[in-house]
């Protein structure tokens, strides 16, 4: 499926088909180590497998795939790895299964490190706008959310957000995606 290939940068991952299963396992473990803030893969170790101009694309594709693989069930993971030979799929699948919790923990830590702020209070109300000074008939629901956000020093900042129905749906979708 071409869209699946593009989703994970599989064209770069196909370079792994030239490697031995042992090299694939070593590379994926190194990529997982890199995502977990440890020593990552070195070009010198794979210079016979890939040219320098393809190296960064391969590593980025591997990192992207490892991150996405944390949300996939084993069957879905196997489907996405179908661009690799069977021996490589088995090694990659077992590596990703074994390192899944490590990678999830590292990704959660990275996200938590973005900001120490936390939501302290949420108040919302729904309005139905019938018209405005520019348009005679609007008839659109609007939601207003008042957020109280507390930072690391326990200072509270109040944020008010007004959204249309479509904007609210988009925000909820984004939050659900981020929660996965």
C-alpha positions in Angstrom: 0.0 0.0 0.0 1.8 3.2 -1.2 0.1 5.4 1.5 1.4 3.1 4.2 4.9 3.4 2.7 4.7 7.1 2.7 3.3 7.2 6.2 6.4 5.8 7.8 9.1 6.8 5.3 9.3 3.2 4.2 11.3 4.0 1.1 14.2 4.8 3.5 13.5 1.8 5.6 13.8 -0.4 2.6 17.5 0.2 2.8 17.4 -2.3 5.8 16.6 -5.1 3.3 20.3 -5.0 2.3 21.4 -5.5 5.9 21.7 -8.8 7.7 19.0 -9.5 10.3 21.7 -9.0 13.0 22.5 -5.5 11.6 18.8 -4.6 11.5 18.4 -5.7 15.2 21.5 -3.8 16.2 20.4 -0.6 14.3 16.8 -0.7 15.7 18.1 -1.2 19.3 20.5 1.7 18.7 17.7 3.9 17.5 15.6 2.9 20.5 18.6 3.8 22.7 18.9 7.2 21.0 15.2 7.9 21.6 15.8 6.9 25.3 18.6 9.6 25.5 21.4 7.1 25.3 24.0 6.5 22.7 22.5 6.2 19.2 23.6 4.5 16.0 26.9 5.6 14.4 27.4 5.8 10.6 30.8 4.1 10.9 29.1 0.9 12.1 26.8 0.9 8.9 29.0 2.5 6.3 29.1 -0.7 4.2 25.4 -0.9 4.3 24.4 2.7 3.4 26.0 5.8 1.8 26.4 8.9 3.9 23.8 10.8 1.9 21.2 8.2 2.8 22.2 7.8 6.4 20.2 10.7 8.0 17.1 9.7 6.0 17.4 6.1 7.2 17.8 7.2 10.9 14.9 9.6 10.7 12.7 7.0 9.1 13.7 4.4 11.8 13.0 6.9 14.6 9.7 7.9 13.1 8.7 4.2 12.6 9.8 3.2 16.2 7.7 6.1 17.6 4.7 5.1 15.6 5.2 1.4 16.2 4.5 2.0 19.9 0.8 2.6 19.1 0.5 -0.4 16.8 -0.8 -3.9 17.6 1.5 -6.8 16.6 -0.7 -7.6 13.5 -0.5 -4.0 12.3 3.2 -3.8 13.0 3.7 -6.9 10.8 1.7 -5.3 8.0 3.9 -2.2 8.1 7.1 -4.2 8.0 6.0 -6.2 4.9 8.6 -4.2 2.8 11.3 -6.2 4.5 12.3 -9.8 4.1 10.7 -12.3 6.5 13.8 -12.8 8.6 14.2 -9.0 9.0 10.5 -8.6 10.0 10.8 -11.1 12.8 13.9 -9.4 14.2 12.4 -5.9 13.9 9.1 -7.1 15.4 10.8 -8.7 18.4 13.1 -5.7 18.9 10.2 -3.2 18.8 8.1 -5.4 21.1 10.9 -5.7 23.6 11.7 -1.9 23.6 8.2 -0.6 23.4 7.9 0.3 27.1 11.3 1.9 27.1 10.4 4.1 24.1 7.0 5.0 25.5 8.5 6.0 28.8 11.2 8.2 27.0 8.5 9.8 24.8 6.3 10.6 27.8 9.3 12.1 29.6 10.2 14.2 26.6 6.6 15.5 26.3 6.4 16.2 30.1 9.6 18.1 29.9 8.1 20.6 27.4 6.3 22.4 30.2 5.8 22.2 33.9 2.4 23.9 33.5 -0.7 21.9 34.4 -4.4 22.5 34.1 -5.8 23.6 37.5 -9.4 24.4 36.6 -11.6 24.4 33.5 -14.9 26.3 33.1 -16.9 26.2 29.9 -20.2 27.5 28.6 -22.0 27.2 25.3 -23.5 30.2 23.5 -25.7 30.3 20.4 -24.9 33.3 18.3 -28.0 34.4 16.3 -26.5 37.4 14.5 -23.6 39.9 14.5 -23.1 43.5 13.6 -21.9 42.4 10.2 -24.1 39.4 9.4 -27.9 39.4 10.0 -28.2 35.7 10.6 -25.2 33.7 12.0 -26.9 30.9 14.0 -23.7 29.2 15.1 -22.9 27.6 18.4 -19.8 28.8 20.2 -18.1 27.3 23.2 -16.1 29.4 25.6 -13.5 27.7 27.8 -11.8 29.5 30.7 -8.6 27.7 31.7 -6.7 28.1 34.9 -3.1 26.9 34.2 -0.6 26.6 37.1 3.2 26.8 36.4 6.0 25.2 38.4 6.1 28.2 40.8 2.4 27.7 41.5 1.5 30.9 39.7 -1.9 30.7 38.0 -2.6 32.1 34.5 -6.1 32.5 33.2 -6.7 31.8 29.5 -10.0 32.3 27.7 -10.6 30.5 24.4 -13.7 30.8 22.2 -14.2 28.2 19.5 -16.7 27.2 16.8 -18.1 23.7 16.6 -15.5 22.8 13.9 -12.6 24.3 15.9 -13.8 22.4 19.0 -13.9 19.1 17.1 -10.4 19.7 15.7 -9.1 20.4 19.2 -10.7 17.3 20.6 -9.2 15.2 17.8 -5.8 16.7 18.4 -6.0 16.0 22.2 -7.1 12.4 21.6 -4.2 11.9 19.2 -1.8 13.4 21.7 -3.1 11.1 24.4 -2.3 8.0 22.4 
